[in-house]
Amino acid sequence: MLRRITDSANLSVPQHRVLCGAAVLGFFFCLRGAEYLCSRGKRHAYSLQVGDVIVRDSNGATSSSFTRATSVQIILRGSKTDQAGHSTKRTLLKSGLAPVCPVFAALLLQRNACLLKLSPDSPLCSIGRQRMLSADTMTKVLRLAAKQAGKDAERISTHSLRTGGASALHAAGVDADAIRMHGRWASDAYQAYLREAPATSLQLAKRMGHVTSKPN
């Protein structure tokens, strides 16, 4: 579905840029919808801000070039399972399969923020100076992509990106504990989406990207 979304997007249109970047970032980082999208017009205090995303090169310096960039780090300042608001960081390397790549997605959202002249504390997934991408809009786009892929669109929601990311990690052979930690699940409830996985974990984004690149 991610490939269908990115292939049909016009990246000169702010909403298209944000939809692509948000969908890909949500998938690779197994994000909860509230962590990057608004719901019913509400923006959560811990939703990702422009300043929460850092793209770096191999020397650790920040980079705005996809060619030179090697990793992206996001700072999560709270979540459903982090009521105290303790921040946590997650870092992923390039998947090597742009535009379905967390580094590419982060740069796309940063470019959008620059074009809209957003401040560091503005919502990362903004489609205007005062407008944030909604979960409803993302769900509609995901369902359209699912329908085009011949899947049951009614079962698709923004949560599908989170569970889809976990499933891709599992299919790539990533250890169950690594999946739980990466997605910040407080329990083993996420395993309802998975089958038993072998224990191995390296270069998560690249592994996930290869799984999503397979034909539907």
Contacts in CASP RR format, 6 or more apart in sequence:
PFRMAT RR
TARGET T0000
AUTHOR 0000-0000-0000
METHOD contacts of the structure
MODEL  1
MLRRITDSANLSVPQHRVLCGAAVLGFFFCLRGAEYLCSRGKRHAYSLQV
GDVIVRDSNGATSSSFTRATSVQIILRGSKTDQAGHSTKRTLLKSGLAPV
CPVFAALLLQRNACLLKLSPDSPLCSIGRQRMLSADTMTKVLRLAAKQAG
KDAERISTHSLRTGGASALHAAGVDADAIRMHGRWASDAYQAYLREAPAT
SLQLAKRMGHVTSKPN
1 142 0 8 1.000
1 145 0 8 1.000
1 146 0 8 1.000
1 149 0 8 1.000
1 151 0 8 1.000
1 216 0 8 1.000
2 23 0 8 1.000
2 24 0 8 1.000
2 27 0 8 1.000
2 100 0 8 1.000
2 145 0 8 1.000
2 212 0 8 1.000
3 100 0 8 1.000
3 212 0 8 1.000
3 213 0 8 1.000
4 145 0 8 1.000
4 148 0 8 1.000
4 149 0 8 1.000
5 19 0 8 1.000
5 20 0 8 1.000
5 23 0 8 1.000
5 141 0 8 1.000
5 142 0 8 1.000
5 145 0 8 1.000
6 20 0 8 1.000
6 23 0 8 1.000
6 24 0 8 1.000
6 99 0 8 1.000
6 100 0 8 1.000
9 16 0 8 1.000
9 17 0 8 1.000
9 19 0 8 1.000
9 20 0 8 1.000
10 16 0 8 1.000
11 17 0 8 1.000
11 20 0 8 1.000
11 108 0 8 1.000
14 112 0 8 1.000
14 115 0 8 1.000
14 116 0 8 1.000
14 127 0 8 1.000
14 128 0 8 1.000
15 127 0 8 1.000
15 133 0 8 1.000
15 137 0 8 1.000
17 108 0 8 1.000
17 109 0 8 1.000
17 111 0 8 1.000
17 112 0 8 1.000
18 109 0 8 1.000
18 112 0 8 1.000
18 125 0 8 1.000
18 126 0 8 1.000
18 127 0 8 1.000
18 133 0 8 1.000
19 133 0 8 1.000
19 137 0 8 1.000
19 138 0 8 1.000
19 141 0 8 1.000
20 99 0 8 1.000
20 105 0 8 1.000
20 108 0 8 1.000
21 105 0 8 1.000
21 106 0 8 1.000
21 108 0 8 1.000
21 109 0 8 1.000
21 125 0 8 1.000
22 36 0 8 1.000
22 37 0 8 1.000
22 105 0 8 1.000
22 109 0 8 1.000
22 125 0 8 1.000
22 133 0 8 1.000
22 138 0 8 1.000
23 105 0 8 1.000
23 138 0 8 1.000
23 141 0 8 1.000
23 142 0 8 1.000
23 161 0 8 1.000
24 99 0 8 1.000
24 100 0 8 1.000
24 101 0 8 1.000
24 102 0 8 1.000
24 104 0 8 1.000
24 105 0 8 1.000
25 31 0 8 1.000
25 36 0 8 1.000
25 74 0 8 1.000
25 102 0 8 1.000
25 105 0 8 1.000
25 106 0 8 1.000
25 109 0 8 1.000
26 33 0 8 1.000
26 36 0 8 1.000
26 161 0 8 1.000
26 162 0 8 1.000
27 161 0 8 1.000
27 162 0 8 1.000
27 164 0 8 1.000
27 165 0 8 1.000
27 168 0 8 1.000
27 208 0 8 1.000
27 212 0 8 1.000
28 92 0 8 1.000
28 95 0 8 1.000
28 101 0 8 1.000
28 102 0 8 1.000
28 105 0 8 1.000
28 165 0 8 1.000
28 204 0 8 1.000
28 205 0 8 1.000
28 208 0 8 1.000
29 74 0 8 1.000
29 90 0 8 1.000
29 92 0 8 1.000
29 102 0 8 1.000
29 182 0 8 1.000
29 183 0 8 1.000
30 161 0 8 1.000
30 162 0 8 1.000
30 164 0 8 1.000
30 165 0 8 1.000
30 166 0 8 1.000
30 169 0 8 1.000
30 182 0 8 1.000
30 183 0 8 1.000
30 184 0 8 1.000
31 48 0 8 1.000
31 161 0 8 1.000
31 162 0 8 1.000
32 79 0 8 1.000
32 80 0 8 1.000
32 159 0 8 1.000
32 162 0 8 1.000
33 39 0 8 1.000
33 135 0 8 1.000
33 158 0 8 1.000
33 159 0 8 1.000
33 162 0 8 1.000
34 44 0 8 1.000
34 46 0 8 1.000
34 47 0 8 1.000
34 79 0 8 1.000
34 80 0 8 1.000
35 44 0 8 1.000
35 46 0 8 1.000
35 47 0 8 1.000
35 48 0 8 1.000
35 76 0 8 1.000
35 78 0 8 1.000
35 79 0 8 1.000
36 47 0 8 1.000
36 48 0 8 1.000
36 124 0 8 1.000
36 125 0 8 1.000
36 133 0 8 1.000
37 47 0 8 1.000
37 125 0 8 1.000
37 132 0 8 1.000
37 133 0 8 1.000
37 134 0 8 1.000
37 135 0 8 1.000
37 138 0 8 1.000
37 158 0 8 1.000
38 44 0 8 1.000
38 47 0 8 1.000
38 123 0 8 1.000
38 132 0 8 1.000
38 133 0 8 1.000
38 134 0 8 1.000
38 135 0 8 1.000
39 134 0 8 1.000
39 135 0 8 1.000
39 136 0 8 1.000
41 132 0 8 1.000
41 134 0 8 1.000
43 123 0 8 1.000
43 132 0 8 1.000
45 77 0 8 1.000
46 76 0 8 1.000
46 77 0 8 1.000
46 78 0 8 1.000
46 79 0 8 1.000
46 82 0 8 1.000
46 85 0 8 1.000
47 123 0 8 1.000
47 124 0 8 1.000
47 125 0 8 1.000
47 132 0 8 1.000
48 74 0 8 1.000
48 76 0 8 1.000
48 123 0 8 1.000
48 124 0 8 1.000
48 125 0 8 1.000
49 120 0 8 1.000
49 121 0 8 1.000
49 122 0 8 1.000
49 123 0 8 1.000
49 124 0 8 1.000
50 109 0 8 1.000
50 110 0 8 1.000
50 113 0 8 1.000
50 118 0 8 1.000
50 119 0 8 1.000
50 120 0 8 1.000
50 121 0 8 1.000
50 122 0 8 1.000
50 123 0 8 1.000
50 124 0 8 1.000
51 75 0 8 1.000
51 120 0 8 1.000
51 121 0 8 1.000
51 124 0 8 1.000
52 74 0 8 1.000
52 75 0 8 1.000
52 76 0 8 1.000
52 77 0 8 1.000
52 124 0 8 1.000
53 72 0 8 1.000
53 73 0 8 1.000
53 74 0 8 1.000
53 75 0 8 1.000
53 106 0 8 1.000
53 109 0 8 1.000
53 110 0 8 1.000
53 124 0 8 1.000
54 62 0 8 1.000
54 72 0 8 1.000
54 73 0 8 1.000
54 74 0 8 1.000
54 75 0 8 1.000
55 62 0 8 1.000
55 63 0 8 1.000
55 64 0 8 1.000
55 69 0 8 1.000
55 71 0 8 1.000
55 72 0 8 1.000
55 73 0 8 1.000
55 103 0 8 1.000
55 106 0 8 1.000
55 107 0 8 1.000
55 110 0 8 1.000
56 62 0 8 1.000
56 63 0 8 1.000
56 69 0 8 1.000
56 70 0 8 1.000
56 71 0 8 1.000
56 72 0 8 1.000
56 73 0 8 1.000
57 63 0 8 1.000
57 65 0 8 1.000
57 68 0 8 1.000
57 69 0 8 1.000
57 70 0 8 1.000
58 68 0 8 1.000
58 70 0 8 1.000
63 69 0 8 1.000
64 107 0 8 1.000
64 110 0 8 1.000
64 111 0 8 1.000
66 98 0 8 1.000
66 103 0 8 1.000
66 104 0 8 1.000
66 107 0 8 1.000
69 94 0 8 1.000
69 103 0 8 1.000
69 107 0 8 1.000
70 93 0 8 1.000
70 94 0 8 1.000
70 103 0 8 1.000
71 91 0 8 1.000
71 92 0 8 1.000
71 93 0 8 1.000
71 94 0 8 1.000
71 103 0 8 1.000
72 91 0 8 1.000
72 92 0 8 1.000
72 102 0 8 1.000
72 103 0 8 1.000
72 105 0 8 1.000
72 106 0 8 1.000
73 89 0 8 1.000
73 90 0 8 1.000
73 91 0 8 1.000
74 89 0 8 1.000
74 90 0 8 1.000
74 91 0 8 1.000
74 106 0 8 1.000
75 87 0 8 1.000
75 88 0 8 1.000
75 89 0 8 1.000
76 82 0 8 1.000
76 87 0 8 1.000
76 88 0 8 1.000
76 89 0 8 1.000
76 90 0 8 1.000
76 184 0 8 1.000
77 85 0 8 1.000
77 87 0 8 1.000
78 85 0 8 1.000
78 86 0 8 1.000
78 87 0 8 1.000
78 88 0 8 1.000
79 85 0 8 1.000
79 184 0 8 1.000
81 184 0 8 1.000
81 185 0 8 1.000
81 186 0 8 1.000
82 88 0 8 1.000
82 184 0 8 1.000
88 184 0 8 1.000
90 182 0 8 1.000
90 183 0 8 1.000
92 102 0 8 1.000
92 103 0 8 1.000
92 204 0 8 1.000
92 205 0 8 1.000
93 103 0 8 1.000
93 203 0 8 1.000
93 204 0 8 1.000
93 205 0 8 1.000
93 206 0 8 1.000
94 101 0 8 1.000
94 102 0 8 1.000
94 103 0 8 1.000
94 104 0 8 1.000
94 205 0 8 1.000
94 206 0 8 1.000
95 101 0 8 1.000
95 102 0 8 1.000
95 103 0 8 1.000
95 205 0 8 1.000
95 206 0 8 1.000
95 208 0 8 1.000
95 209 0 8 1.000
95 210 0 8 1.000
96 205 0 8 1.000
96 206 0 8 1.000
96 209 0 8 1.000
97 206 0 8 1.000
97 209 0 8 1.000
97 210 0 8 1.000
97 212 0 8 1.000
97 213 0 8 1.000
98 104 0 8 1.000
99 105 0 8 1.000
99 108 0 8 1.000
100 209 0 8 1.000
100 212 0 8 1.000
100 213 0 8 1.000
101 205 0 8 1.000
101 209 0 8 1.000
102 205 0 8 1.000
103 205 0 8 1.000
109 124 0 8 1.000
109 125 0 8 1.000
112 126 0 8 1.000
113 122 0 8 1.000
113 124 0 8 1.000
113 126 0 8 1.000
116 126 0 8 1.000
116 128 0 8 1.000
116 129 0 8 1.000
117 129 0 8 1.000
118 126 0 8 1.000
118 129 0 8 1.000
123 132 0 8 1.000
125 132 0 8 1.000
125 133 0 8 1.000
126 132 0 8 1.000
126 133 0 8 1.000
127 133 0 8 1.000
135 157 0 8 1.000
135 158 0 8 1.000
138 158 0 8 1.000
139 156 0 8 1.000
139 157 0 8 1.000
139 158 0 8 1.000
142 156 0 8 1.000
142 157 0 8 1.000
142 158 0 8 1.000
142 160 0 8 1.000
142 161 0 8 1.000
143 153 0 8 1.000
143 154 0 8 1.000
143 156 0 8 1.000
144 153 0 8 1.000
146 152 0 8 1.000
146 153 0 8 1.000
146 156 0 8 1.000
147 153 0 8 1.000
149 216 0 8 1.000
150 216 0 8 1.000
151 216 0 8 1.000
162 183 0 8 1.000
163 190 0 8 1.000
163 193 0 8 1.000
164 193 0 8 1.000
165 208 0 8 1.000
166 179 0 8 1.000
166 183 0 8 1.000
166 190 0 8 1.000
166 193 0 8 1.000
166 194 0 8 1.000
167 193 0 8 1.000
167 194 0 8 1.000
168 207 0 8 1.000
168 208 0 8 1.000
168 209 0 8 1.000
168 211 0 8 1.000
168 212 0 8 1.000
169 178 0 8 1.000
169 179 0 8 1.000
169 182 0 8 1.000
169 197 0 8 1.000
169 204 0 8 1.000
169 207 0 8 1.000
169 208 0 8 1.000
170 176 0 8 1.000
170 179 0 8 1.000
170 194 0 8 1.000
170 195 0 8 1.000
170 197 0 8 1.000
171 211 0 8 1.000
172 204 0 8 1.000
172 207 0 8 1.000
172 208 0 8 1.000
172 210 0 8 1.000
172 211 0 8 1.000
173 197 0 8 1.000
173 198 0 8 1.000
173 200 0 8 1.000
173 201 0 8 1.000
173 207 0 8 1.000
174 182 0 8 1.000
174 197 0 8 1.000
174 200 0 8 1.000
174 201 0 8 1.000
174 204 0 8 1.000
174 207 0 8 1.000
175 197 0 8 1.000
175 198 0 8 1.000
175 199 0 8 1.000
175 200 0 8 1.000
175 201 0 8 1.000
176 188 0 8 1.000
176 191 0 8 1.000
176 194 0 8 1.000
176 197 0 8 1.000
176 199 0 8 1.000
178 201 0 8 1.000
178 204 0 8 1.000
179 185 0 8 1.000
179 190 0 8 1.000
179 194 0 8 1.000
179 197 0 8 1.000
180 188 0 8 1.000
180 190 0 8 1.000
182 204 0 8 1.000
183 190 0 8 1.000
END
